Amino acid sequence: MNAPASRRILPALFFAAWGALFSVKILAEVDPDLFFHLKEGQRIVRDGRFPLHEEYSFTAKGRDMVATEWIPQAAGWVLFDAAGYPGVAFFHALLLLASLIALYRATGSALPGELRILLIALAAFGYMNFCAARVQAYTFLLFSLFLLWTRAWEEGSEAAPWAMAVALGFWANMHGGFMAGWFLLTGICLLRLRKTGHPWELGPSLLGAFLCFLHPSGPMAFVYPAWFFFSPPASRSMVLEWTPLDFSQANAAPTLLILAALAWTGLKGIAAPFPWAALTLALLAASLRGRKLLPLFGAAAVVSMSLKLRGVDWTARRRKACLAGAAAVTLAMAWVVWPAEKRLASGLAADMESAYPRAAVEW
């Protein structure tokens, strides 16, 4: 096999393995939030009504809601109606896989393929605790695209910030994580303003914010995610994904591995127009406060490490070590998925009804 062919086939094999692992895990572990999102999607598609008011809670019935996720809810219902839960599961696995492909491209072709595969394997491992048919998968994909566009801007693309601004208009209708993208875009615009001194450099950031306002909930769509993160309601403490990560638990392994890789490569001295070290450390601090942001930290860490490692002399021995590391991380992912595969083999419905008895739900 010649070298160019191997450079194409090797990443494809790893991506196929990661996609298969994502698919099995999502198929076997049905997230209970999915039922609410499917019901809301059914209401949007069949009744043509946005979920702007609470209708399922007796104590809060009629209270205003922000429809931050109406596009994934509608799309999820259409998929479920056409292909059942397997269709929903495979679609979300594809979203995660597309996120990894965007990250792979963001690492840059200047690095050896073996190192890029290892870095993406670390990001994929970081997804395993959040691998579910949930709307956050849209944020994982779009944040990876924003990192890719940031790298394109660094390489001279004037269109990249405007592409980010337009994408924000869609992202704001998909998931509250769009605020991470807006902060990233605003950072680019401020860097441009500092360099040229022209106020119009803020144009993409302002356009992105304006497009976020074109939403069924209006300006509240832009305000709500920031309020929920910086001044959260007391109820947020009851959401597991917003609690700090317990490093004594087995599910902390992906984060510990990424932190170890960061400690080895370091973040000081990255030669790039964008402050990648500051972004990575800010996301690390935020994710330690709420584990929900850990996949975003992992994505930023992967790009930061790729920039830091550009000047290393990648001998054949080091490349083989990277490939072995990627294989080991992939095997660790398979170990995580193995219990889910056994549940899938024993029957998904029986497993779900053990936690959510059908008779109780019907009653």
C-alpha positions as CSV (number, residue, x, y, z in Angstrom):
1,M,0.0,0.0,0.0
2,N,1.5,3.4,-1.0
3,A,1.8,6.2,1.5
4,P,-1.0,8.5,0.2
5,A,-3.5,5.6,0.3
6,S,-2.5,4.6,3.8
7,R,-3.0,8.2,5.0
8,R,-6.6,8.0,3.7
9,I,-7.4,4.5,4.9
10,L,-6.0,4.6,8.4
11,P,-8.1,7.6,9.6
12,A,-11.2,6.1,7.9
13,L,-10.7,2.9,9.9
14,F,-10.5,4.7,13.2
15,F,-13.5,7.0,12.3
16,A,-15.5,3.9,11.4
17,A,-14.6,2.3,14.7
18,W,-15.6,5.4,16.7
19,G,-18.9,5.7,14.8
20,A,-19.7,2.1,15.5
21,L,-19.0,2.5,19.2
22,F,-21.1,5.7,19.4
23,S,-24.0,3.9,17.6
24,V,-24.0,0.9,20.0
25,K,-23.8,3.1,23.1
26,I,-26.7,5.3,21.9
27,L,-28.8,2.4,20.8
28,A,-28.4,0.6,24.1
29,E,-28.7,3.6,26.5
30,V,-31.9,5.6,25.9
31,D,-31.6,9.0,27.6
32,P,-34.9,9.8,29.5
33,D,-34.8,13.4,28.2
34,L,-35.5,12.0,24.7
35,F,-39.1,11.3,25.5
36,F,-39.8,15.0,26.4
37,H,-38.0,16.2,23.2
38,L,-40.0,13.8,21.1
39,K,-43.3,15.0,22.5
40,E,-42.3,18.6,22.0
41,G,-41.2,17.7,18.4
42,Q,-44.5,16.1,17.8
43,R,-46.3,19.2,18.9
44,I,-44.1,21.4,16.7
45,V,-44.6,19.3,13.6
46,R,-48.2,18.3,14.0
47,D,-49.7,21.3,15.6
48,G,-47.3,24.0,14.2
49,R,-46.8,25.4,17.8
50,F,-43.5,26.4,19.3
51,P,-42.9,25.2,22.9
52,L,-43.1,28.7,24.4
53,H,-45.2,27.8,27.4
54,E,-45.0,25.0,30.0
55,E,-47.8,22.4,29.4
56,Y,-46.7,19.3,31.2
57,S,-46.2,20.5,34.8
58,F,-49.1,21.0,37.1
59,T,-47.4,23.6,39.3
60,A,-45.9,25.6,36.4
61,K,-48.5,25.2,33.7
62,G,-48.6,28.2,31.4
63,R,-45.3,29.6,32.5
64,D,-43.2,31.1,29.7
65,M,-40.4,28.9,28.3
66,V,-37.5,29.6,25.9
67,A,-37.6,27.4,22.8
68,T,-33.9,26.9,22.6
69,E,-34.1,23.4,21.1
70,W,-37.0,23.5,18.8
71,I,-35.2,22.5,15.6
72,P,-33.6,19.3,17.0
73,Q,-36.9,18.5,18.7
74,A,-38.8,18.7,15.4
75,A,-36.1,16.9,13.5
76,G,-36.0,14.2,16.2
77,W,-39.7,13.6,15.9
78,V,-39.6,13.3,12.1
79,L,-36.7,10.8,12.4
80,F,-38.5,8.8,15.1
81,D,-41.8,8.8,13.1
82,A,-40.0,7.6,10.0
83,A,-37.3,5.2,11.4
84,G,-38.0,4.7,15.1
85,Y,-35.4,4.9,17.8
86,P,-32.6,3.3,15.7
87,G,-32.9,6.1,13.2
88,V,-32.6,8.7,16.0
89,A,-29.7,6.9,17.5
90,F,-27.7,6.5,14.2
91,F,-28.4,10.2,13.4
92,H,-26.9,11.4,16.7
93,A,-23.9,9.1,16.2
94,L,-23.4,10.7,12.9
95,L,-23.5,14.2,14.6
96,L,-20.7,13.1,17.0
97,L,-18.7,11.6,14.1
98,A,-19.0,14.7,12.1
99,S,-17.8,16.7,15.1
100,L,-14.6,14.5,15.2
101,I,-14.1,15.0,11.4
102,A,-14.2,18.8,11.8
103,L,-11.7,18.5,14.7
104,Y,-9.5,16.3,12.6
105,R,-9.4,19.0,9.9
106,A,-8.8,21.7,12.5
107,T,-5.6,20.0,13.7
108,G,-4.1,20.8,10.3
109,S,-2.5,18.6,7.6
110,A,1.0,19.8,8.7
111,L,1.0,17.2,11.5
112,P,1.6,13.5,10.9
113,G,-1.6,11.5,10.5
114,E,-0.8,9.2,13.4
115,L,-0.6,12.1,15.8
116,R,-3.8,13.6,14.5
117,I,-5.6,10.3,15.0
118,L,-4.3,10.1,18.6
119,L,-5.6,13.6,19.3
120,I,-9.0,12.9,17.9
121,A,-9.1,9.6,19.8
122,L,-8.7,11.6,23.0
123,A,-11.6,13.9,22.0
124,A,-13.7,10.8,21.0
125,F,-13.0,9.2,24.4
126,G,-14.2,12.5,26.0
127,Y,-17.5,12.2,24.2
128,M,-18.3,8.8,25.8
129,N,-19.9,10.1,29.0
130,F,-22.1,12.4,26.8
131,C,-22.8,9.9,24.0
132,A,-26.6,9.9,23.8
133,A,-29.5,10.9,21.6
134,R,-29.6,14.4,23.0
135,V,-29.6,17.9,21.5
136,Q,-26.2,18.7,22.9
137,A,-24.7,16.7,20.0
138,Y,-25.6,19.6,17.8
139,T,-23.4,21.9,20.0
140,F,-20.5,19.4,19.8
141,L,-20.6,19.5,16.0
142,L,-21.1,23.3,15.7
143,F,-18.4,24.1,18.3
144,S,-16.0,21.9,16.4
145,L,-16.9,23.7,13.2
146,F,-16.3,27.1,14.9
147,L,-12.8,25.9,16.0
148,L,-12.2,24.9,12.3
149,W,-13.4,28.3,11.1
150,T,-11.1,29.9,13.7
151,R,-8.2,28.1,12.3
152,A,-9.3,29.2,8.8
153,W,-9.4,32.8,10.0
154,E,-5.8,32.4,11.4
155,E,-4.7,31.2,7.9
156,G,-6.2,34.3,6.3
157,S,-9.8,33.6,5.5
158,E,-11.9,36.8,5.7
159,A,-15.1,34.8,5.2
160,A,-14.7,32.6,8.2
161,P,-16.1,35.1,10.8
162,W,-19.1,35.8,8.7
163,A,-19.8,32.1,8.3
164,M,-19.7,31.8,12.0
165,A,-22.1,34.7,12.4
166,V,-24.6,33.0,10.0
167,A,-24.2,29.7,11.7
168,L,-25.1,31.3,15.0
169,G,-28.6,32.1,13.7
170,F,-29.2,28.3,13.3
171,W,-27.3,27.2,16.4
172,A,-29.4,29.5,18.6
173,N,-32.5,27.5,17.6
174,M,-30.8,24.2,18.4
175,H,-29.1,24.4,21.8
176,G,-28.1,26.9,24.4
177,G,-24.5,26.0,23.8
178,F,-24.5,28.5,21.0
179,M,-23.2,31.1,23.5
180,A,-19.8,29.3,23.4
181,G,-19.7,30.0,19.7
182,W,-20.7,33.6,20.1
183,F,-17.9,34.2,22.6
184,L,-15.4,32.5,20.2
185,L,-16.6,34.8,17.4
186,T,-16.5,37.9,19.6
187,G,-12.9,37.0,20.6
188,I,-11.9,37.0,16.9
189,C,-13.7,40.3,16.2
190,L,-11.9,41.9,19.2
191,L,-8.6,40.7,17.9
192,R,-9.4,42.2,14.5
193,L,-10.4,45.5,16.2
194,R,-7.2,45.6,18.2
195,K,-5.2,45.1,15.1
196,T,-6.9,47.6,12.7
197,G,-8.7,49.9,15.1
198,H,-11.8,49.9,12.8
199,P,-15.2,49.5,14.6
200,W,-16.6,47.6,11.7
201,E,-14.4,44.7,12.7
202,L,-17.1,43.9,15.3
203,G,-19.6,43.4,12.4
204,P,-19.6,39.5,12.5
205,S,-20.2,39.5,16.2
206,L,-23.0,42.0,16.1
207,L,-24.6,40.2,13.1
208,G,-24.4,36.9,15.0
209,A,-26.1,38.3,18.0
210,F,-28.8,39.9,15.8
211,L,-29.5,36.6,14.1
212,C,-29.8,34.9,17.5
213,F,-32.7,37.4,18.2
214,L,-34.6,36.0,15.1
215,H,-36.0,33.3,17.2
216,P,-39.4,32.2,18.4
217,S,-38.5,33.5,21.9
218,G,-37.0,36.7,20.6
219,P,-34.0,38.3,22.5
220,M,-34.6,35.9,25.4
221,A,-33.0,33.2,23.3
222,F,-29.8,35.2,23.6
223,V,-30.2,36.1,27.2
224,Y,-31.4,32.8,28.7
225,P,-28.2,30.7,28.2
226,A,-26.0,33.4,29.7
227,W,-28.3,33.8,32.7
228,F,-28.5,30.0,33.2
229,F,-24.7,29.7,33.2
230,F,-23.6,32.8,35.1
231,S,-26.6,33.2,37.5
232,P,-28.3,29.8,37.5
233,P,-31.5,28.9,39.2
234,A,-31.4,26.7,42.3
235,S,-32.8,23.8,40.3
236,R,-29.6,23.6,38.2
237,S,-27.8,22.0,41.1
238,M,-30.1,18.9,40.7
239,V,-29.0,18.3,37.1
240,L,-26.2,15.8,37.2
241,E,-24.4,17.2,34.2
242,W,-24.1,20.6,35.8
243,T,-22.4,19.2,38.9
244,P,-18.6,19.1,39.3
245,L,-16.8,16.0,38.0
246,D,-15.8,13.5,40.7
247,F,-12.2,12.5,39.8
248,S,-12.4,9.4,42.0
249,Q,-15.0,7.9,39.6
250,A,-14.2,5.8,36.6
251,N,-16.0,8.2,34.3
252,A,-13.3,10.8,35.0
253,A,-10.8,8.7,33.0
254,P,-11.3,10.6,29.7
255,T,-10.8,14.0,31.3
256,L,-7.7,12.8,33.2
257,L,-6.2,11.4,30.0
258,I,-6.7,14.8,28.2
259,L,-5.3,16.7,31.2
260,A,-2.3,14.4,31.2
261,A,-1.7,15.0,27.5
262,L,-2.0,18.8,28.1
263,A,0.5,18.6,30.9
264,W,2.9,16.7,28.6
265,T,2.6,19.1,25.7
266,G,2.1,22.3,27.6
267,L,0.2,25.4,26.4
268,K,2.8,28.1,26.8
269,G,4.3,29.4,23.6
270,I,1.6,28.5,21.1
271,A,2.4,30.6,18.0
272,A,-1.0,31.5,16.7
273,P,-3.1,34.8,16.3
274,F,-5.9,33.4,18.5
275,P,-5.3,32.8,22.2
276,W,-5.8,29.0,22.2
277,A,-4.3,28.6,25.6
278,A,-6.7,31.1,27.2
279,L,-9.7,29.4,25.5
280,T,-8.6,25.9,26.7
281,L,-8.0,27.0,30.3
282,A,-11.3,29.0,30.4
283,L,-13.2,26.0,29.2
284,L,-11.4,23.8,31.7
285,A,-12.4,26.1,34.6
286,A,-16.0,26.2,33.3
287,S,-16.2,22.4,32.9
288,L,-14.8,21.8,36.4
289,R,-17.8,23.8,37.6
290,G,-20.2,21.9,35.4
291,R,-19.2,18.7,33.6
292,K,-21.6,19.4,30.8
293,L,-18.8,21.5,29.2
294,L,-16.1,18.8,29.3
295,P,-16.5,17.8,25.6
296,L,-16.0,21.5,24.6
297,F,-12.9,21.6,26.7
298,G,-11.6,18.4,25.1
299,A,-12.2,19.8,21.6
300,A,-10.3,23.1,22.4
301,A,-7.5,21.1,24.1
302,V,-7.1,18.9,21.0
303,V,-6.7,21.9,18.7
304,S,-4.3,23.6,21.2
305,M,-2.1,20.5,21.4
306,S,-2.0,20.2,17.7
307,L,-0.6,23.8,17.4
308,K,1.9,23.2,20.2
309,L,3.2,20.0,18.6
310,R,3.8,21.5,15.1
311,G,7.6,21.9,15.6
312,V,8.3,18.4,16.9
313,D,10.5,16.1,14.9
314,W,8.1,13.2,14.2
315,T,10.3,10.1,13.7
316,A,8.9,6.8,12.6
317,R,9.2,5.5,16.2
318,R,7.1,8.4,17.5
319,R,4.5,7.9,14.8
320,K,4.1,4.3,15.7
321,A,3.8,5.3,19.4
322,C,1.0,7.7,18.5
323,L,-0.8,5.0,16.5
324,A,-0.5,2.6,19.4
325,G,-1.9,5.2,21.7
326,A,-4.9,5.8,19.5
327,A,-5.6,2.1,19.4
328,A,-5.3,1.9,23.2
329,V,-7.8,4.8,23.6
330,T,-10.2,3.2,21.1
331,L,-10.0,-0.1,23.1
332,A,-10.8,1.9,26.2
333,M,-13.9,3.3,24.5
334,A,-14.9,-0.3,23.5
335,W,-14.5,-1.3,27.2
336,V,-16.9,1.5,28.2
337,V,-19.4,0.4,25.5
338,W,-19.3,-3.3,26.3
339,P,-21.9,-3.2,29.2
340,A,-24.2,-1.2,26.9
341,E,-23.8,-3.9,24.2
342,K,-24.8,-6.6,26.6
343,R,-27.9,-4.7,27.6
344,L,-28.7,-4.3,23.9
345,A,-28.4,-8.0,23.4
346,S,-30.7,-8.7,26.3
347,G,-33.5,-6.5,25.0
348,L,-33.8,-2.8,25.1
349,A,-37.5,-2.6,26.1
350,A,-37.0,-4.8,29.1
351,D,-34.1,-2.7,30.3
352,M,-36.0,0.5,29.9
353,E,-39.1,-0.9,31.7
354,S,-37.0,-1.9,34.7
355,A,-36.4,1.8,35.3
356,Y,-39.5,3.3,33.8
357,P,-42.4,0.8,34.3
358,R,-44.9,1.0,31.4
359,A,-47.9,0.6,33.6
360,A,-46.9,3.5,35.8
361,V,-46.4,5.7,32.8
362,E,-49.8,4.8,31.3
363,W,-51.5,5.4,34.6
